[in-house]
Amino acid sequence: MNLVHLLFVGAGGFVGAILRFAVSQFVNKRYAFQLPVATLIVNLAGSFLLGLIMGAEASEPIYLLLGVGLMGSLTTFSTFKLEGIQLHVNRKWKTFIAYNSLSYGGGIVLAFVGFMIGRL
């Protein structure tokens, strides 16, 4: 690892964090869902895009910038887990099951689809 690698990851992370914040603000201010849709959107989009990057066998700088930096900060496992716990604590069982099913199942499917498209 060298300074250039750190700069690629940092630049991607900077943009990804801003995108995640922007998506959350946009969705949460305009729509009211029981399901945490903003987190679902960024995590599913990130799964697809990371699959695409990996399938395309991106060069190391592109992988560091987009795969590690951008996708690493755009997607959010900790927020996903916290929102799941909140749904569980509030006994919103159907929403809890739907959220986890869509997040895990959709994430795997979209990562696979992105990977396959990237290989083309």
N, CA, C and O atoms as CSV, one atom per row, in Angstrom:
chain,resi,resn,atom,element,x,y,z
A,1,MET,N,N,0.845,-1.166,0.000
A,1,MET,CA,C,0.000,0.000,0.000
A,1,MET,C,C,0.898,1.239,0.000
A,1,MET,O,O,1.903,1.303,0.708
A,2,ASN,N,N,0.509,2.209,-0.807
A,2,ASN,CA,C,1.270,3.453,-0.853
A,2,ASN,C,C,0.319,4.649,-0.789
A,2,ASN,O,O,-0.897,4.480,-0.708
A,3,LEU,N,N,0.869,5.829,-0.825
A,3,LEU,CA,C,0.077,7.050,-0.699
A,3,LEU,C,C,-0.964,7.183,-1.810
A,3,LEU,O,O,-2.081,7.635,-1.557
A,4,VAL,N,N,-0.614,6.798,-3.023
A,4,VAL,CA,C,-1.557,6.892,-4.142
A,4,VAL,C,C,-2.755,5.982,-3.888
A,4,VAL,O,O,-3.895,6.370,-4.147
A,5,HIS,N,N,-2.505,4.781,-3.385
A,5,HIS,CA,C,-3.609,3.869,-3.061
A,5,HIS,C,C,-4.533,4.490,-2.016
A,5,HIS,O,O,-5.755,4.439,-2.151
A,6,LEU,N,N,-3.949,5.071,-0.988
A,6,LEU,CA,C,-4.744,5.720,0.057
A,6,LEU,C,C,-5.563,6.878,-0.502
A,6,LEU,O,O,-6.703,7.091,-0.091
A,7,LEU,N,N,-4.987,7.623,-1.434
A,7,LEU,CA,C,-5.713,8.743,-2.039
A,7,LEU,C,C,-6.893,8.258,-2.881
A,7,LEU,O,O,-7.958,8.875,-2.872
A,8,PHE,N,N,-6.706,7.156,-3.606
A,8,PHE,CA,C,-7.813,6.583,-4.386
A,8,PHE,C,C,-8.945,6.142,-3.461
A,8,PHE,O,O,-10.109,6.457,-3.707
A,9,VAL,N,N,-8.607,5.421,-2.409
A,9,VAL,CA,C,-9.628,4.952,-1.464
A,9,VAL,C,C,-10.301,6.147,-0.785
A,9,VAL,O,O,-11.525,6.179,-0.650
A,10,GLY,N,N,-9.510,7.118,-0.362
A,10,GLY,CA,C,-10.057,8.295,0.308
A,10,GLY,C,C,-10.977,9.114,-0.587
A,10,GLY,O,O,-12.033,9.569,-0.147
A,11,ALA,N,N,-10.579,9.303,-1.840
A,11,ALA,CA,C,-11.413,10.070,-2.777
A,11,ALA,C,C,-12.732,9.347,-3.036
A,11,ALA,O,O,-13.796,9.967,-3.039
A,12,GLY,N,N,-12.657,8.042,-3.252
A,12,GLY,CA,C,-13.877,7.268,-3.463
A,12,GLY,C,C,-14.761,7.285,-2.227
A,12,GLY,O,O,-15.981,7.412,-2.330
A,13,GLY,N,N,-14.145,7.156,-1.062
A,13,GLY,CA,C,-14.894,7.172,0.187
A,13,GLY,C,C,-15.582,8.506,0.425
A,13,GLY,O,O,-16.711,8.548,0.915
A,14,PHE,N,N,-14.913,9.585,0.084
A,14,PHE,CA,C,-15.478,10.917,0.223
A,14,PHE,C,C,-16.753,11.046,-0.613
A,14,PHE,O,O,-17.784,11.503,-0.119
A,15,VAL,N,N,-16.673,10.643,-1.872
A,15,VAL,CA,C,-17.825,10.740,-2.771
A,15,VAL,C,C,-18.938,9.788,-2.328
A,15,VAL,O,O,-20.112,10.158,-2.338
A,16,GLY,N,N,-18.572,8.566,-1.939
A,16,GLY,CA,C,-19.574,7.593,-1.508
A,16,GLY,C,C,-20.341,8.039,-0.284
A,16,GLY,O,O,-21.557,7.861,-0.211
A,17,ALA,N,N,-19.642,8.619,0.680
A,17,ALA,CA,C,-20.303,9.091,1.896
A,17,ALA,C,C,-21.279,10.225,1.580
A,17,ALA,O,O,-22.376,10.280,2.136
A,18,ILE,N,N,-20.879,11.115,0.696
A,18,ILE,CA,C,-21.766,12.217,0.295
A,18,ILE,C,C,-22.982,11.675,-0.451
A,18,ILE,O,O,-24.103,12.132,-0.224
A,19,LEU,N,N,-22.768,10.703,-1.343
A,19,LEU,CA,C,-23.895,10.104,-2.068
A,19,LEU,C,C,-24.873,9.416,-1.120
A,19,LEU,O,O,-26.088,9.545,-1.269
A,20,ARG,N,N,-24.336,8.687,-0.147
A,20,ARG,CA,C,-25.211,8.002,0.813
A,20,ARG,C,C,-26.035,9.024,1.589
A,20,ARG,O,O,-27.241,8.847,1.766
A,21,PHE,N,N,-25.394,10.082,2.047
A,21,PHE,CA,C,-26.105,11.135,2.772
A,21,PHE,C,C,-27.171,11.767,1.883
A,21,PHE,O,O,-28.295,11.996,2.331
A,22,ALA,N,N,-26.828,12.049,0.629
A,22,ALA,CA,C,-27.775,12.688,-0.290
A,22,ALA,C,C,-28.978,11.788,-0.564
A,22,ALA,O,O,-30.114,12.262,-0.564
A,23,VAL,N,N,-28.743,10.512,-0.794
A,23,VAL,CA,C,-29.850,9.578,-1.035
A,23,VAL,C,C,-30.741,9.507,0.199
A,23,VAL,O,O,-31.965,9.558,0.080
A,24,SER,N,N,-30.144,9.390,1.378
A,24,SER,CA,C,-30.926,9.320,2.614
A,24,SER,C,C,-31.775,10.572,2.805
A,24,SER,O,O,-32.958,10.481,3.134
A,25,GLN,N,N,-31.174,11.734,2.599
A,25,GLN,CA,C,-31.911,12.985,2.755
A,25,GLN,C,C,-33.045,13.086,1.747
A,25,GLN,O,O,-34.163,13.462,2.102
A,26,PHE,N,N,-32.767,12.757,0.506
A,26,PHE,CA,C,-33.768,12.840,-0.556
A,26,PHE,C,C,-34.947,11.921,-0.260
A,26,PHE,O,O,-36.099,12.356,-0.290
A,27,VAL,N,N,-34.667,10.660,0.024
A,27,VAL,CA,C,-35.733,9.677,0.237
A,27,VAL,C,C,-36.499,9.966,1.523
A,27,VAL,O,O,-37.730,9.973,1.520
A,28,ASN,N,N,-35.796,10.200,2.606
A,28,ASN,CA,C,-36.457,10.369,3.905
A,28,ASN,C,C,-37.272,11.655,4.011
A,28,ASN,O,O,-38.236,11.703,4.775
A,29,LYS,N,N,-36.913,12.691,3.269
A,29,LYS,CA,C,-37.675,13.942,3.317
A,29,LYS,C,C,-38.922,13.894,2.439
A,29,LYS,O,O,-39.870,14.646,2.666
A,30,ARG,N,N,-38.926,13.025,1.450
A,30,ARG,CA,C,-40.025,13.011,0.498
A,30,ARG,C,C,-41.004,11.863,0.699
A,30,ARG,O,O,-42.163,11.955,0.293
A,31,TYR,N,N,-40.551,10.798,1.316
A,31,TYR,CA,C,-41.377,9.602,1.414
A,31,TYR,C,C,-41.362,9.064,2.835
A,31,TYR,O,O,-40.377,9.199,3.561
A,32,ALA,N,N,-42.459,8.462,3.209
A,32,ALA,CA,C,-42.550,7.814,4.517
A,32,ALA,C,C,-42.874,6.343,4.297
A,32,ALA,O,O,-43.973,5.997,3.864
A,33,PHE,N,N,-41.927,5.498,4.592
A,33,PHE,CA,C,-42.100,4.058,4.471
A,33,PHE,C,C,-41.829,3.424,5.826
A,33,PHE,O,O,-41.053,3.953,6.622
A,34,GLN,N,N,-42.466,2.296,6.085
A,34,GLN,CA,C,-42.095,1.533,7.278
A,34,GLN,C,C,-40.745,0.872,7.053
A,34,GLN,O,O,-39.958,0.710,7.986
A,35,LEU,N,N,-40.487,0.496,5.826
A,35,LEU,CA,C,-39.226,-0.131,5.449
A,35,LEU,C,C,-38.157,0.956,5.317
A,35,LEU,O,O,-38.441,2.015,4.757
A,36,PRO,N,N,-36.944,0.730,5.813
A,36,PRO,CA,C,-35.861,1.721,5.657
A,36,PRO,C,C,-35.363,1.754,4.199
A,36,PRO,O,O,-34.329,1.170,3.876
A,37,VAL,N,N,-36.096,2.429,3.350
A,37,VAL,CA,C,-35.869,2.394,1.910
A,37,VAL,C,C,-34.540,3.021,1.502
A,37,VAL,O,O,-33.881,2.503,0.600
A,38,ALA,N,N,-34.131,4.095,2.121
A,38,ALA,CA,C,-32.882,4.755,1.724
A,38,ALA,C,C,-31.694,3.816,1.896
A,38,ALA,O,O,-30.850,3.722,1.005
A,39,THR,N,N,-31.615,3.127,3.015
A,39,THR,CA,C,-30.525,2.179,3.246
A,39,THR,C,C,-30.630,1.019,2.277
A,39,THR,O,O,-29.620,0.553,1.750
A,40,LEU,N,N,-31.840,0.554,2.042
A,40,LEU,CA,C,-32.049,-0.539,1.091
A,40,LEU,C,C,-31.561,-0.142,-0.300
A,40,LEU,O,O,-30.899,-0.935,-0.969
A,41,ILE,N,N,-31.875,1.059,-0.737
A,41,ILE,CA,C,-31.462,1.535,-2.060
A,41,ILE,C,C,-29.941,1.564,-2.186
A,41,ILE,O,O,-29.391,1.030,-3.150
A,42,VAL,N,N,-29.255,2.181,-1.222
A,42,VAL,CA,C,-27.797,2.292,-1.349
A,42,VAL,C,C,-27.128,0.931,-1.243
A,42,VAL,O,O,-26.135,0.679,-1.926
A,43,ASN,N,N,-27.652,0.050,-0.399
A,43,ASN,CA,C,-27.037,-1.260,-0.268
A,43,ASN,C,C,-27.261,-2.133,-1.497
A,43,ASN,O,O,-26.348,-2.841,-1.924
A,44,LEU,N,N,-28.454,-2.096,-2.069
A,44,LEU,CA,C,-28.709,-2.884,-3.276
A,44,LEU,C,C,-27.951,-2.325,-4.473
A,44,LEU,O,O,-27.383,-3.083,-5.260
A,45,ALA,N,N,-27.941,-1.010,-4.612
A,45,ALA,CA,C,-27.173,-0.395,-5.703
A,45,ALA,C,C,-25.687,-0.712,-5.547
A,45,ALA,O,O,-25.009,-1.029,-6.525
A,46,GLY,N,N,-25.187,-0.627,-4.324
A,46,GLY,CA,C,-23.786,-0.937,-4.068
A,46,GLY,C,C,-23.447,-2.379,-4.370
A,46,GLY,O,O,-22.369,-2.660,-4.893
A,47,SER,N,N,-24.350,-3.307,-4.051
A,47,SER,CA,C,-24.128,-4.721,-4.363
A,47,SER,C,C,-23.996,-4.924,-5.868
A,47,SER,O,O,-23.085,-5.606,-6.339
A,48,PHE,N,N,-24.919,-4.323,-6.612
A,48,PHE,CA,C,-24.875,-4.444,-8.074
A,48,PHE,C,C,-23.594,-3.827,-8.635
A,48,PHE,O,O,-22.904,-4.446,-9.445
A,49,LEU,N,N,-23.286,-2.622,-8.207
A,49,LEU,CA,C,-22.124,-1.918,-8.755
A,49,LEU,C,C,-20.803,-2.594,-8.385
A,49,LEU,O,O,-19.883,-2.639,-9.202
A,50,LEU,N,N,-20.702,-3.115,-7.173
A,50,LEU,CA,C,-19.483,-3.833,-6.795
A,50,LEU,C,C,-19.357,-5.121,-7.605
A,50,LEU,O,O,-18.259,-5.492,-8.021
A,51,GLY,N,N,-20.479,-5.800,-7.829
A,51,GLY,CA,C,-20.456,-6.974,-8.704
A,51,GLY,C,C,-19.990,-6.612,-10.105
A,51,GLY,O,O,-19.199,-7.336,-10.709
A,52,LEU,N,N,-20.478,-5.498,-10.616
A,52,LEU,CA,C,-20.092,-5.017,-11.938
A,52,LEU,C,C,-18.599,-4.716,-12.004
A,52,LEU,O,O,-17.927,-5.100,-12.961
A,53,ILE,N,N,-18.085,-4.036,-11.000
A,53,ILE,CA,C,-16.662,-3.691,-10.943
A,53,ILE,C,C,-15.812,-4.952,-10.897
A,53,ILE,O,O,-14.809,-5.058,-11.603
A,54,MET,N,N,-16.211,-5.905,-10.070
A,54,MET,CA,C,-15.445,-7.146,-9.939
A,54,MET,C,C,-15.544,-7.994,-11.206
A,54,MET,O,O,-14.554,-8.577,-11.647
A,55,GLY,N,N,-16.735,-8.058,-11.786
A,55,GLY,CA,C,-16.911,-8.833,-13.012
A,55,GLY,C,C,-16.107,-8.271,-14.166
A,55,GLY,O,O,-15.615,-9.022,-15.009
A,56,ALA,N,N,-15.971,-6.952,-14.210
A,56,ALA,CA,C,-15.207,-6.296,-15.279
A,56,ALA,C,C,-13.705,-6.392,-15.045
A,56,ALA,O,O,-12.913,-5.952,-15.877
A,57,GLU,N,N,-13.315,-6.969,-13.908
A,57,GLU,CA,C,-11.903,-7.096,-13.542
A,57,GLU,C,C,-11.193,-5.745,-13.671
A,57,GLU,O,O,-10.202,-5.596,-14.386
A,58,ALA,N,N,-11.740,-4.784,-12.958
A,58,ALA,CA,C,-11.215,-3.419,-12.986
A,58,ALA,C,C,-9.751,-3.397,-12.553
A,58,ALA,O,O,-9.309,-4.222,-11.753
A,59,SER,N,N,-9.026,-2.452,-13.088
A,59,SER,CA,C,-7.630,-2.282,-12.701
A,59,SER,C,C,-7.551,-1.929,-11.217
A,59,SER,O,O,-8.551,-1.542,-10.612
A,60,GLU,N,N,-6.376,-2.061,-10.643
A,60,GLU,CA,C,-6.226,-1.787,-9.209
A,60,GLU,C,C,-6.641,-0.374,-8.826
A,60,GLU,O,O,-7.351,-0.212,-7.833
A,61,PRO,N,N,-6.230,0.667,-9.567
A,61,PRO,CA,C,-6.667,2.017,-9.182
A,61,PRO,C,C,-8.191,2.188,-9.238
A,61,PRO,O,O,-8.778,2.821,-8.360
A,62,ILE,N,N,-8.824,1.628,-10.264
A,62,ILE,CA,C,-10.287,1.725,-10.384
A,62,ILE,C,C,-10.955,0.943,-9.269
A,62,ILE,O,O,-11.936,1.404,-8.685
A,63,TYR,N,N,-10.430,-0.241,-8.970
A,63,TYR,CA,C,-10.979,-1.042,-7.877
A,63,TYR,C,C,-10.860,-0.302,-6.539
A,63,TYR,O,O,-11.802,-0.291,-5.747
A,64,LEU,N,N,-9.709,0.311,-6.295
A,64,LEU,CA,C,-9.518,1.038,-5.042
A,64,LEU,C,C,-10.433,2.255,-4.958
A,64,LEU,O,O,-11.023,2.519,-3.911
A,65,LEU,N,N,-10.552,2.993,-6.053
A,65,LEU,CA,C,-11.388,4.193,-6.088
A,65,LEU,C,C,-12.873,3.857,-5.972
A,65,LEU,O,O,-13.575,4.394,-5.115
A,66,LEU,N,N,-13.343,2.962,-6.841
A,66,LEU,CA,C,-14.773,2.668,-6.914
A,66,LEU,C,C,-15.207,1.515,-6.020
A,66,LEU,O,O,-16.222,1.614,-5.330
A,67,GLY,N,N,-14.453,0.430,-6.025
A,67,GLY,CA,C,-14.840,-0.753,-5.258
A,67,GLY,C,C,-14.656,-0.573,-3.766
A,67,GLY,O,O,-15.593,-0.759,-2.990
A,68,VAL,N,N,-13.452,-0.213,-3.367
A,68,VAL,CA,C,-13.161,-0.073,-1.937
A,68,VAL,C,C,-13.673,1.264,-1.405
A,68,VAL,O,O,-14.399,1.296,-0.411
A,69,GLY,N,N,-13.304,2.358,-2.053
A,69,GLY,CA,C,-13.660,3.684,-1.543
A,69,GLY,C,C,-15.132,4.023,-1.707
A,69,GLY,O,O,-15.849,4.183,-0.720
A,70,LEU,N,N,-15.582,4.133,-2.945
A,70,LEU,CA,C,-16.956,4.565,-3.221
A,70,LEU,C,C,-17.988,3.582,-2.679
A,70,LEU,O,O,-18.874,3.968,-1.917
A,71,MET,N,N,-17.877,2.312,-3.069
A,71,MET,CA,C,-18.870,1.330,-2.623
A,71,MET,C,C,-18.757,1.063,-1.122
A,71,MET,O,O,-19.758,0.794,-0.459
A,72,GLY,N,N,-17.542,1.136,-0.591
A,72,GLY,CA,C,-17.351,0.913,0.839
A,72,GLY,C,C,-18.042,1.956,1.704
A,72,GLY,O,O,-18.536,1.643,2.787
A,73,SER,N,N,-18.075,3.181,1.232
A,73,SER,CA,C,-18.726,4.222,2.045
A,73,SER,C,C,-20.169,4.482,1.609
A,73,SER,O,O,-20.964,5.002,2.391
A,74,LEU,N,N,-20.509,4.131,0.381
A,74,LEU,CA,C,-21.905,4.281,-0.067
A,74,LEU,C,C,-22.793,3.286,0.669
A,74,LEU,O,O,-23.854,3.644,1.179
A,75,THR,N,N,-22.354,2.052,0.718
A,75,THR,CA,C,-23.146,1.022,1.389
A,75,THR,C,C,-22.905,1.087,2.886
A,75,THR,O,O,-21.896,1.624,3.342
A,76,THR,N,N,-23.836,0.538,3.642
A,76,THR,CA,C,-23.729,0.680,5.087
A,76,THR,C,C,-24.295,-0.530,5.806
A,76,THR,O,O,-25.509,-0.678,5.943
A,77,PHE,N,N,-23.408,-1.382,6.258
A,77,PHE,CA,C,-23.819,-2.581,6.983
A,77,PHE,C,C,-24.280,-2.227,8.397
A,77,PHE,O,O,-25.234,-2.819,8.902
A,78,SER,N,N,-23.623,-1.283,9.027
A,78,SER,CA,C,-23.973,-0.944,10.413
A,78,SER,C,C,-25.362,-0.314,10.489
A,78,SER,O,O,-26.135,-0.650,11.386
A,79,THR,N,N,-25.693,0.583,9.576
A,79,THR,CA,C,-27.025,1.190,9.587
A,79,THR,C,C,-28.078,0.139,9.283
A,79,THR,O,O,-29.148,0.133,9.892
A,80,PHE,N,N,-27.780,-0.745,8.350
A,80,PHE,CA,C,-28.689,-1.847,8.015
A,80,PHE,C,C,-28.990,-2.684,9.256
A,80,PHE,O,O,-30.148,-3.008,9.519
A,81,LYS,N,N,-27.968,-3.030,10.009
A,81,LYS,CA,C,-28.158,-3.840,11.212
A,81,LYS,C,C,-28.947,-3.073,12.278
A,81,LYS,O,O,-29.849,-3.629,12.906
A,82,LEU,N,N,-28.610,-1.811,12.478
A,82,LEU,CA,C,-29.321,-1.006,13.471
A,82,LEU,C,C,-30.802,-0.881,13.124
A,82,LEU,O,O,-31.658,-1.021,13.998
A,83,GLU,N,N,-31.104,-0.620,11.864
A,83,GLU,CA,C,-32.506,-0.497,11.450
A,83,GLU,C,C,-33.238,-1.823,11.626
A,83,GLU,O,O,-34.412,-1.842,11.996
A,84,GLY,N,N,-32.554,-2.924,11.364
A,84,GLY,CA,C,-33.158,-4.236,11.601
A,84,GLY,C,C,-33.474,-4.451,13.067
A,84,GLY,O,O,-34.542,-4.960,13.406
A,85,ILE,N,N,-32.556,-4.068,13.935
A,85,ILE,CA,C,-32.788,-4.190,15.383
A,85,ILE,C,C,-33.967,-3.313,15.801
A,85,ILE,O,O,-34.797,-3.734,16.607
A,86,GLN,N,N,-34.046,-2.108,15.263
A,86,GLN,CA,C,-35.156,-1.217,15.611
A,86,GLN,C,C,-36.499,-1.807,15.179
A,86,GLN,O,O,-37.484,-1.714,15.911
A,87,LEU,N,N,-36.538,-2.412,13.994
A,87,LEU,CA,C,-37.773,-3.060,13.551
A,87,LEU,C,C,-38.132,-4.222,14.474
A,87,LEU,O,O,-39.301,-4.422,14.805
A,88,HIS,N,N,-37.134,-4.976,14.882
A,88,HIS,CA,C,-37.353,-6.106,15.785
A,88,HIS,C,C,-37.857,-5.628,17.154
A,88,HIS,O,O,-38.837,-6.156,17.679
A,89,VAL,N,N,-37.191,-4.641,17.715
A,89,VAL,CA,C,-37.578,-4.111,19.036
A,89,VAL,C,C,-38.998,-3.547,19.000
A,89,VAL,O,O,-39.753,-3.695,19.961
A,90,ASN,N,N,-39.355,-2.905,17.897
A,90,ASN,CA,C,-40.694,-2.327,17.755
A,90,ASN,C,C,-41.737,-3.346,17.282
A,90,ASN,O,O,-42.883,-2.996,17.000
A,91,ARG,N,N,-41.320,-4.601,17.203
A,91,ARG,CA,C,-42.208,-5.719,16.848
A,91,ARG,C,C,-42.884,-5.546,15.489
A,91,ARG,O,O,-44.044,-5.917,15.307
A,92,LYS,N,N,-42.154,-4.988,14.556
A,92,LYS,CA,C,-42.658,-4.843,13.190
A,92,LYS,C,C,-42.137,-6.043,12.390
A,92,LYS,O,O,-41.265,-5.921,11.529
A,93,TRP,N,N,-42.714,-7.210,12.717
A,93,TRP,CA,C,-42.177,-8.479,12.217
A,93,TRP,C,C,-42.221,-8.589,10.701
A,93,TRP,O,O,-41.240,-9.016,10.092
A,94,LYS,N,N,-43.319,-8.221,10.084
A,94,LYS,CA,C,-43.426,-8.337,8.627
A,94,LYS,C,C,-42.410,-7.430,7.938
A,94,LYS,O,O,-41.765,-7.831,6.969
A,95,THR,N,N,-42.274,-6.217,8.439
A,95,THR,CA,C,-41.312,-5.275,7.869
A,95,THR,C,C,-39.890,-5.765,8.109
A,95,THR,O,O,-39.035,-5.655,7.230
A,96,PHE,N,N,-39.637,-6.304,9.295
A,96,PHE,CA,C,-38.321,-6.861,9.628
A,96,PHE,C,C,-37.948,-7.984,8.665
A,96,PHE,O,O,-36.838,-8.009,8.134
A,97,ILE,N,N,-38.874,-8.906,8.442
A,97,ILE,CA,C,-38.609,-10.036,7.538
A,97,ILE,C,C,-38.443,-9.546,6.100
A,97,ILE,O,O,-37.540,-9.995,5.395
A,98,ALA,N,N,-39.297,-8.638,5.666
A,98,ALA,CA,C,-39.194,-8.111,4.303
A,98,ALA,C,C,-37.870,-7.385,4.092
A,98,ALA,O,O,-37.206,-7.571,3.071
A,99,TYR,N,N,-37.491,-6.559,5.063
A,99,TYR,CA,C,-36.250,-5.783,4.960
A,99,TYR,C,C,-35.025,-6.694,4.884
A,99,TYR,O,O,-34.146,-6.490,4.047
A,100,ASN,N,N,-34.972,-7.685,5.747
A,100,ASN,CA,C,-33.843,-8.604,5.738
A,100,ASN,C,C,-33.827,-9.467,4.483
A,100,ASN,O,O,-32.764,-9.708,3.911
A,101,SER,N,N,-34.977,-9.925,4.057
A,101,SER,CA,C,-35.053,-10.748,2.844
A,101,SER,C,C,-34.635,-9.954,1.616
A,101,SER,O,O,-33.847,-10.429,0.799
A,102,LEU,N,N,-35.165,-8.748,1.490
A,102,LEU,CA,C,-34.805,-7.903,0.349
A,102,LEU,C,C,-33.325,-7.526,0.381
A,102,LEU,O,O,-32.658,-7.535,-0.654
A,103,SER,N,N,-32.818,-7.198,1.554
A,103,SER,CA,C,-31.423,-6.775,1.670
A,103,SER,C,C,-30.463,-7.912,1.362
A,103,SER,O,O,-29.567,-7.763,0.531
A,104,TYR,N,N,-30.644,-9.042,2.024
A,104,TYR,CA,C,-29.737,-10.170,1.811
A,104,TYR,C,C,-29.956,-10.817,0.449
A,104,TYR,O,O,-29.021,-10.966,-0.337
A,105,GLY,N,N,-31.200,-11.199,0.181
A,105,GLY,CA,C,-31.497,-11.879,-1.084
A,105,GLY,C,C,-31.262,-10.983,-2.282
A,105,GLY,O,O,-30.624,-11.384,-3.256
A,106,GLY,N,N,-31.782,-9.764,-2.205
A,106,GLY,CA,C,-31.604,-8.823,-3.308
A,106,GLY,C,C,-30.149,-8.464,-3.517
A,106,GLY,O,O,-29.692,-8.333,-4.653
A,107,GLY,N,N,-29.416,-8.302,-2.421
A,107,GLY,CA,C,-27.991,-7.980,-2.526
A,107,GLY,C,C,-27.202,-9.066,-3.232
A,107,GLY,O,O,-26.355,-8.776,-4.077
A,108,ILE,N,N,-27.476,-10.313,-2.890
A,108,ILE,CA,C,-26.772,-11.430,-3.527
A,108,ILE,C,C,-27.136,-11.513,-5.008
A,108,ILE,O,O,-26.264,-11.663,-5.864
A,109,VAL,N,N,-28.425,-11.414,-5.299
A,109,VAL,CA,C,-28.863,-11.489,-6.702
A,109,VAL,C,C,-28.278,-10.336,-7.512
A,109,VAL,O,O,-27.768,-10.557,-8.610
A,110,LEU,N,N,-28.340,-9.118,-6.995
A,110,LEU,CA,C,-27.830,-7.971,-7.746
A,110,LEU,C,C,-26.312,-7.999,-7.892
A,110,LEU,O,O,-25.789,-7.577,-8.923
A,111,ALA,N,N,-25.603,-8.483,-6.892
A,111,ALA,CA,C,-24.148,-8.624,-7.017
A,111,ALA,C,C,-23.823,-9.637,-8.119
A,111,ALA,O,O,-22.904,-9.424,-8.910
A,112,PHE,N,N,-24.575,-10.731,-8.168
A,112,PHE,CA,C,-24.364,-11.743,-9.213
A,112,PHE,C,C,-24.682,-11.174,-10.593
A,112,PHE,O,O,-23.914,-11.369,-11.536
A,113,VAL,N,N,-25.802,-10.477,-10.716
A,113,VAL,CA,C,-26.181,-9.885,-12.007
A,113,VAL,C,C,-25.126,-8.870,-12.446
A,113,VAL,O,O,-24.709,-8.865,-13.605
A,114,GLY,N,N,-24.701,-8.019,-11.530
A,114,GLY,CA,C,-23.655,-7.049,-11.852
A,114,GLY,C,C,-22.366,-7.731,-12.284
A,114,GLY,O,O,-21.720,-7.301,-13.240
A,115,PHE,N,N,-21.997,-8.788,-11.584
A,115,PHE,CA,C,-20.785,-9.543,-11.915
A,115,PHE,C,C,-20.879,-10.127,-13.325
A,115,PHE,O,O,-19.938,-10.036,-14.113
A,116,MET,N,N,-22.020,-10.721,-13.623
A,116,MET,CA,C,-22.209,-11.326,-14.956
A,116,MET,C,C,-22.200,-10.274,-16.058
A,116,MET,O,O,-21.614,-10.493,-17.118
A,117,ILE,N,N,-22.836,-9.147,-15.820
A,117,ILE,CA,C,-22.811,-8.057,-16.809
A,117,ILE,C,C,-21.401,-7.539,-16.971
A,117,ILE,O,O,-20.966,-7.264,-18.089
A,118,GLY,N,N,-20.676,-7.402,-15.869
A,118,GLY,CA,C,-19.302,-6.924,-15.924
A,118,GLY,C,C,-18.385,-7.843,-16.726
A,118,GLY,O,O,-17.423,-7.385,-17.342
A,119,ARG,N,N,-18.682,-9.124,-16.718
A,119,ARG,CA,C,-17.856,-10.089,-17.452
A,119,ARG,C,C,-18.080,-10.009,-18.964
A,119,ARG,O,O,-17.270,-10.520,-19.737
A,120,LEU,N,N,-19.165,-9.375,-19.383
A,120,LEU,CA,C,-19.458,-9.303,-20.825
A,120,LEU,C,C,-18.474,-8.466,-21.564
A,120,LEU,O,O,-18.586,-8.310,-22.780
